Amino acid sequence: TGERYRGDTLLAAGLVEGGRLLDIATGTGLVLRSASRITGPRGLAVGLDPSAGMLAECRARSAAPLLRGRGESLPFRDGAFDMVSLG
């Protein structure tokens, strides 16, 4: 299915250029990369994952901001994002 499927799904869910998305459990960043392309330079796509190893893999493939953390304890204020993804 690849990244086209992920991008199409994010668009169908309402992600737009200039939007702000948090990808919880980002892993290798498959969804995050698609989100970054959609949100563009005026938006923000952030990856969050508890695994330092997964974040390192993601960092090798994406320039998006990454944070180590857990979905149960988000380090962001309420309303900081327009959309949250979790896969």
C-alpha positions, 0 to 999 in steps of 0.5 A: 500500500505504501506512502500514497495510501497513508497520504490519501488516508490523512487527506481523507481524515482532514489533514491540510497544508499548514495543519499540525499533526502529532504521530504517536508511536511513530516508529520508523515514521511511515505516517509521519513522512506523509504527514510532513509532506501534506502539512508543508513548511507552514504546518507541523508534523511531530513524531512521538515514540517511547523507543530510542531505537525507533526514533533513530530509525525515523531520524534517518528517514525524516527531518520532522521533529521527534520526541521520546515519550509515551501517548499516555503522558503527552508533553504538549498543551491541550489543543496543540495539534489539529490531528493525532495519529496512532498506528 
